[in-house]
Amino acid sequence: MTIPIVDTHCHLDYIVRSTHGQNSSAEGDNEDFVVPPSPEDVLQRAQDAGVQWLVNPGVGLDGFSDIISLAERFESVYAAVSIHPTDVIETESHPDWLEQITQALEHPKVIAIGETGLDYYRPEQQTPENMQLQQSCFRTFLGLARERDIPVIIHDRESHHDILKIVREFPGVRGIMHCFSGDSEFAQAMIKQGFYISFAGNLTFKNAKNLHQAAQDISLDSILTETDAPFLSPVPFRGKPNEPERVQYVVQKISDLKNISYSQVAQKTTENAIQVFGLV
């Protein structure tokens, strides 16, 4: 019997719209689908590859209805809600943004806050005003996650130091470092704060030496797997639109790096996902 695996971070709503959206969460070379696949086809391919559950995080207020609708339609799909750090400017034109998120968290299939965090990749995101707004929203989401005792999904791009510093302000908060991009030292520091390290398709890239080392160094007890689809397709699909079925390649890469069996990685990372998200 195939051991189930979990895609802990997949933008299913983007996939079925055949769009990468307007935020800048994409990292790496990707192309749009020629014809948008149906969610039924995407989920069937995922199921055939052993994927039992996937988590579809929100990135902005306008997308909440889509991700919640998908979670309602499909038993294997769960949702998370938040505002992506590159889109926090939304809060200035939506004074009720926090109320909208708080209401969405009442839905039984919304199981986390995310994705939130910090993104300092582009010059316009490095201005003092933008960094302050990102950090303010991040603190709000961390506080909300701790208050409700639910996990928070953290996006971190070129912002390791500030992520760790701000997370330390909220002892007891727990969650996931989505699409981990740091080194072993940073991974261990976040694990100490109560976070799982989630590896995506970029772990399979030949030049991702820091990620390879981190995956080797940290305990399997603290590892999750994801695709971040439609972004970051793993080797040998790099440059093509990603899908949840390809989380198996992340599981295999962890297996190769740790020199342990695929089934060991699949079983433990699935147990970890059940533990952090409360999947049933």
MOVENQUI-V127741 format. One record per backbone hydrogen bond with DSSP energy under -0.5 kcal/mol. NH is the residue of the N-H (numbers start at 1). CO is the residue of the C=O. E is the energy in kcal/mol with one decimal. If there is no record, write none. Layout:
NH;CO;E + NH;CO;E
This chain:
5;50;-2.5 + 7;53;-2.1 + 8;6;-0.9 + 8;225;-2.4 + 10;55;-2.4 + 11;229;-3.2 + 12;10;-1.5 + 14;11;-0.7 + 15;11;-1.9 + 16;12;-2.2 + 17;13;-0.7 + 17;14;-0.6 + 18;14;-0.8 + 18;15;-1.0 + 19;14;-2.0 + 30;28;-0.6 + 42;38;-2.3 + 43;39;-2.6 + 44;40;-2.0 + 45;41;-2.4 + 46;42;-2.0 + 47;43;-2.6 + 48;44;-2.5 + 49;45;-1.2 + 50;47;-1.6 + 51;46;-2.7 + 52;5;-2.7 + 52;50;-0.6 + 53;5;-0.8 + 54;76;-2.3 + 55;7;-2.0 + 56;54;-0.5 + 56;78;-3.2 + 57;55;-0.7 + 58;80;-1.4 + 58;114;-1.3 + 63;60;-1.3 + 64;61;-1.2 + 67;63;-2.1 + 68;64;-2.5 + 69;65;-2.1 + 70;66;-2.2 + 71;67;-1.8 + 72;68;-2.1 + 73;69;-1.9 + 74;70;-1.9 + 77;74;-1.5 + 78;54;-2.5 + 79;109;-2.7 + 80;56;-1.6 + 81;112;-1.6 + 84;59;-3.2 + 87;84;-2.3 + 88;85;-0.8 + 90;87;-2.4 + 91;88;-1.8 + 92;89;-1.6 + 93;89;-0.5 + 93;90;-1.2 + 94;90;-0.9 + 97;94;-2.2 + 100;96;-2.4 + 101;97;-2.0 + 102;98;-2.7 + 103;99;-2.4 + 104;100;-2.1 + 105;101;-1.9 + 106;103;-1.5 + 107;104;-1.7 + 110;107;-1.8 + 111;79;-2.5 + 111;109;-0.8 + 112;79;-0.6 + 113;151;-2.4 + 114;81;-1.2 + 114;112;-0.6 + 116;153;-2.4 + 118;155;-1.9 + 120;157;-2.7 + 125;122;-1.5 + 126;123;-1.7 + 127;124;-0.5 + 131;127;-2.7 + 132;128;-2.2 + 133;129;-2.1 + 134;130;-2.7 + 135;131;-2.5 + 136;132;-2.2 + 137;133;-2.4 + 138;134;-2.6 + 139;135;-2.4 + 140;136;-1.9 + 141;137;-2.4 + 142;138;-2.4 + 143;139;-2.4 + 144;140;-2.1 + 145;141;-2.5 + 146;142;-2.3 + 147;143;-2.4 + 148;144;-2.1 + 149;145;-0.8 + 150;145;-2.0 + 151;111;-0.5 + 152;174;-1.6 + 153;113;-3.3 + 154;152;-0.6 + 154;176;-3.1 + 155;116;-4.0 + 155;153;-0.5 + 157;118;-1.9 + 163;159;-2.5 + 164;160;-2.4 + 165;161;-2.3 + 166;162;-2.5 + 167;163;-2.6 + 168;164;-2.0 + 169;166;-1.5 + 170;167;-2.0 + 173;170;-2.1 + 175;194;-1.4 + 176;152;-2.4 + 177;196;-2.9 + 178;154;-1.7 + 178;176;-1.1 + 180;177;-0.6 + 180;198;-2.8 + 187;183;-2.4 + 188;184;-2.6 + 189;185;-1.9 + 190;186;-2.2 + 191;187;-2.4 + 192;188;-2.1 + 193;189;-0.8 + 194;191;-1.8 + 195;190;-1.7 + 196;175;-2.6 + 197;222;-3.2 + 198;177;-2.2 + 198;196;-0.6 + 199;197;-0.6 + 199;224;-2.3 + 201;227;-0.5 + 203;200;-2.1 + 204;201;-1.9 + 205;202;-1.1 + 208;205;-1.5 + 209;207;-1.7 + 212;208;-2.4 + 213;209;-2.5 + 214;210;-2.3 + 215;211;-2.7 + 216;212;-1.7 + 217;213;-2.4 + 218;214;-2.5 + 222;219;-2.1 + 223;220;-1.5 + 224;197;-2.5 + 226;199;-1.9 + 227;9;-1.0 + 228;9;-3.2 + 231;228;-2.1 + 237;234;-3.2 + 239;29;-0.8 + 240;237;-2.2 + 242;230;-1.6 + 246;243;-1.8 + 247;244;-2.1 + 248;245;-1.1 + 249;246;-1.4 + 250;246;-0.7 + 250;247;-0.5 + 251;247;-2.1 + 252;248;-2.3 + 253;249;-1.9 + 254;250;-2.3 + 255;251;-2.2 + 256;252;-2.5 + 257;253;-2.7 + 258;254;-2.4 + 259;255;-0.9 + 260;255;-1.9 + 265;261;-1.8 + 266;262;-3.0 + 267;263;-2.6 + 268;264;-2.2 + 269;265;-2.6 + 270;266;-1.8 + 271;267;-2.1 + 272;268;-2.5 + 273;269;-2.1 + 274;270;-2.5 + 275;271;-2.2 + 276;272;-2.6 + 277;273;-2.4 + 278;274;-1.8
